[in-house]
Amino acid sequence: MSPPRRVALLAFDGIQSLDLSGPLEVFATASWLCTQRGDAAAYTTEVLAPKARPVTSNSGLRLVPDGAIGAVRGRIDTLIVAGGSVERIAADRTVRRWLVGQARRVRRLASVCSGAFILAEAGLLRGRRATTHWAGVDEFVRRYPDIRVEADAIFVRDGEVYTSAGVTSGIDLALALVEDDLGHALALEVARWLVVFLKRPGGQSQFSSHLAAQAVPPGPLKDLPEWIVGHLRDDLSVESLAARAAMSPRHFARVFRQATGDPPAKYVERARLDAARRQLEDGALGFEDVASRCGFGSAEQMRRTFTRHLHIVPVDYRRHFHRHPTAAPSQRSGPPARTDKPEAARPTIARATRAGGSLPKRRSA
């Protein structure tokens, strides 16, 4: 019988609590399900902090870790670094040195959200592909030009180093790790218990055309970005959009990029891709019909767009990510509280003072 895999999560003052609790629940539920079918628990979990004292999340939750990083003995299988207000923790040389040392020993190293900044400050993402929360992508690219950033990815795997996007993407990442360890069926059952989709995987995008349109501030474009999302089958060339906005094409392209962050053609292509993804995930239309409804000239053009942005063709995307209805699992009261350590040593949560923070200043590891 294989021993349980040891999963450790790094917490700190200013942590985004869901970056910690989301993955923790995934691994705990996976272990509970293993015991329900007569197998040994698949994982043990522990929360570590720079020092053996409570930490306060940026929402005001107080977390009591299982121990300090300096007291860790034995080999960790999977080490996950949470995000949040990361300036102080990323500047802590003791933490960075500990991460570098652990990176040589762990089987898998991962970050959630802005935790990627912590790994980057420690030099652990140099030369790798990575992602982070969409709001921090530009700053991440500026600070770490030696890291190949995949801005739209939900999570990115480069070897045995994983980085994920914002907040809830830590659940997606943890489900993918469980699937790698225990198989698709068990990971799907975990997702069902947590009432989340198993597959919002690395190939999918954190870009939402509807959210992007809503984020455009009031100005000369008015509601044009939202109009684009609702009229993907129309002529959305720069010339046509400029005429609708009563601007010259050159001036329109400049104003549009300032407002949305993208050139008009790129914004339109991403909006069409976003719509096509939803059609393939939720519907049963043929590929030509999906391409037509989403404004692609043909299914072949849609295929090239999927390949360029998501590194997957539409037929494979539908096969992997289509949301088939599933039967509800049998009722239970939920996974039991963690039992791998005495009650006093389990992480507890209580209200505390709200903490803030910002992105780290660039330092050498």
N, C-alpha and C positions, 0 to 999 in steps of 0.2 A: 504494500500500500504506500503510495507516494505521500510524502509529508505535505502539509498545506503550504501554499505559496505565501511568502511574507510581503505584504503591501504596506508601504509607509508613505504618509502624506505630510508634507512640510507646511506648518502653519506659522503665523507671525502676526504681530500687531498691524492692523490695517488690511487683513485678509478679506477677500470676498467670500463670505461663508458658504455660498452655494458651490464655489469651486472645490471646497472640501467635502461638504455633505453629499453632493451629488455623486461623485465617484465612490465615496464611502458606502452609500446605500446600495450601489450596484454590486460591489464586491460582497457586502454582507448578505444581500439577497441571493446571490449566486451560491454562497456557502450554505445558506439555509436550504435552498432547493436541493443541493447535493445530499444533505443529511436526510431530507424527506424521502429520497429514493434509495436510502440505505447506504450511501457512500460517505466517505469522510468529508469533512468540511474542506472546501477547495482553497480557502484563503484565511489568513489571519491579518488583521488590520491594526495599524497603530498610527497615532498622530504625534508628530515630533515638532519641536519648536527650538529656537536658538538656545533658550534657557528653560529650566524646569519650573516654569511659572505660567499662570494664565495669560492668554493673549486676547485682545479685543478686536473683533472684526470691524470693518468700516460701516456696518449697519448697527453696531452697538452690541452685538452678541459677545458674550464672554465664553471662551473655550479653554478647558483645562486639558493640556496635552498629556500623553502617556509618558513622555520623557523628553530629555534634552538631546540634541544631536550628538553632543560630546559623549553621551553615555551609551550610545548604540554599540551593541556587541553582536557578532554574527553577521551573516550575509542577508541583505535585503534583496528580494527578487525584483520588485517593481517599486520605484521611487517616483512619486508625483509631487510636483511643485505647484502650489496654487498661485493665483494672482490676487490682485487687489491694489492697494496703495503700496507700491513696491520700492519706493525710493530708498528707504532706510535698509530694508533687508538686502537689496541688491548692492548696497554700499558696504555691507558687513563682510570684511575680509575673512573672518572665521567661517562664516556660512559659505562663502565662495570656495574656500579651500576644502571644506567638508564635502561640498557638492562635487568638486573635481575628484576627490578621493573616492567618493561613492560611485561616480560615473565609471570608474575602472572596474568596479566589482559587481554592480547590479546587472541583472539580465535586461531590464528595460528602464529607461529614464524618460519622464514625461513632464509636460507643463500644461496648465490650464490658463487660458486668458492671458493676462499680462505677466503671468509666471514665466513666459518666454523671455521677458527682459532680464529676469534673474539668471536664467541659464545662459543668455547671451553675455551678460556681464562677467560670468564665470568662464567665458570662452568655450562653452560646451556646444555651441551651435555654429561655430566658425566653419565655413565651407559647406554647410548643410542647407537643405530645404527646410522651411519652417513657416508657421503662421502665428497670428495673435489676434486679439480683439480688433475688429474693423476700425474702431476709433483710434487705435494706436499704431496702425500700419504705417502711415507716413513717417511718424517719428521713429519707428523701428527701422525702416529702410534708411533713413538719414543717419541714424546712429551706427548701424551695423551693415555697411555696404558689402561685407564679405559673406553675408547670409542671403540665400536666395528665398525671398519672401513670396509665398503663394497667398495673396491677399484675400481671396474669396473662399478658401477652403475651410470646411468645418474642422478638420484636423489633417495633419500631415505626418506621415511616417518616413523617416530617413534612417535606414538601418534599424537599430533598436532604440532610436531617439524619436519621441513623439511630441508634437506641439499641437495644441488645439486653440480654437477661436474663443469667442466670448462666453463666459459664465456657463450656461447650460450645455455647451459643447463638451464640457468635461464628462457629462453623462454619456454622450455619444462615444467619446474616446474610451471610457471605461467599458462600455458594452462591447466595443470592438476588441479590447484586450481579453475580455471574458470569452468572446467568440473564438479568438485565437487559441485560448487555453482549453476550453471545454466544449467547443463546437457550437454550431448554429442553433440547434434546438434549445439548448440550455440558455443561451444568450437571448433568444426570442422569448422564452418563458420569463426571464428577468425583466425584459422590457414590458411584457404584459402586466406583471405585478406592479411595476412602477408607472404604468399607464403612459408610456412613451413609445415612439417608433423605434424599432431596432435599427433601421437603416436611415440615418441622415448622415451617411458616411463621408470619408475623406474625399470621395469624388464629387460630393454635392457642394453647393455654394452657400455662403452666408449672405450673399447679396439678395435683397428683395426689392423688386422694381416698385412695388407699392410703397414700402417704407422709404425708399430713396426719393420717390416723388414727393411724399409728404414732408420730407426733410428740407426741401428747397425753400429758402426764405422768400417772403413776399418781395416782388420786384418787377422788372420789366417783362419777365417770362410769364407772370401771373400763374395760371393753372396749366401751362403747356406740358410740363413733365407728367402730370397726372393724365392729361388728355392723350399723350403718347401711349401710356400703358393701356388705355381703353380703346385704342384705335390702331392696333398692331398690324392690321391688314391693309391700312392706308399707305399712300406714298409718304414715307417719312424721310425723304432725302433732305439734306441741308437746305436746298433751295425752297422746297415745299414748306418746311418748318419755318424758315426765315420769313417767307411770305405771310404765313399765319401770324407771326409775331410782329409783322410790319417793320422788319429790319432788313438791311442788306445781308447777304449770306456771310460775308466776312465778319461783320459786326455781330451778327447773331451767334456765330460759332464761338466768338470770344466771350460774349455775355453768358452763353449756355455753359461753357466750361467753368467760368467763374462761379456760377450758381450751383452746379451739380458736381463739379470735380472731374467730369468726363467730357470729351468731345461729343458732339451730337451723335455721330455714327456709332461710337462705342456704347453710349447710353442706350440707343435703340437696339443694338445687337444684344446687349445684356438683358434688356426688358423682354425681348422675344425669346431668348434662351430661358429666362425665368418662367415665362408662360408655358413654354414647351415642356419644361421639367414637370410642372404641375399637371399638365395634361397627361404626360406619360405615367406619373405616379398615381393619379386618381381615376383616369378614364380608360376607355377601351377603343378609342378611335384609331384608325390606321395611321401609319406614319405620314402618308401624303396629306391626309386630312389635318393632322396635327400641324404639319409644316404650313399648310394653307391658312389655318386659323391663327397661327402665330406670326404670320407675315413673312415667312421664308419663301423664297421663290420656288423651292422644290424640296423634296425629302433629302436629296443629295446635299443641297446647301445646308440644311439643318444638320445633317450628319457631320459635315465639315466643321460647323460651328461647335457642336458638342465635342468633337475630337480636340479642337483647338483649345477650348476653355476647360473642359472637364476630363479630358483624356479617356473618354469612353464613348462608344457609339450608341445611338438611341435604342437599338434593339437590346443591347446589354443593360442599358440604364433601366429600361422598363422591366426586364427580367429580374434585376436585383432589387429595385426600389418600388415596384408597384405595390400599393397598399391593399393586399388581399384581406378580406374580413376573416377574423379569427374568433374562435369560441372563447367565451370568458372562462378564466380559470376557476377551479373550485374554490369556494370561500375558505378563508382562514383569517386568523387575527393578525397576520403579518409576521415577518421574521422576528425571532426573539431578540432581546437585547444581547449585546456582545457578552460572551461568556469565557473568552480566552484570557481574562485577567480579573483580579479582584475588583469588586464594585467601586472602591475608592479610586482605582486607577483609570476607570473609563472616562473618556472625554465628556464633560457636561456643558450645558449651555444655559446662560442666564443673561438678563439684561445688564448692560453697562453703558459707559459713556461712548458717544459716537466718535469715531476716529476718521481722520481724513488723510490725504497724502497726494502724491503726484508721481510721475515717472522718474526713473533714476537718472542722475547725472552720469555721463560716461566715465568709467574708471577701468583701469586694467585689472585683470584677475589677480 
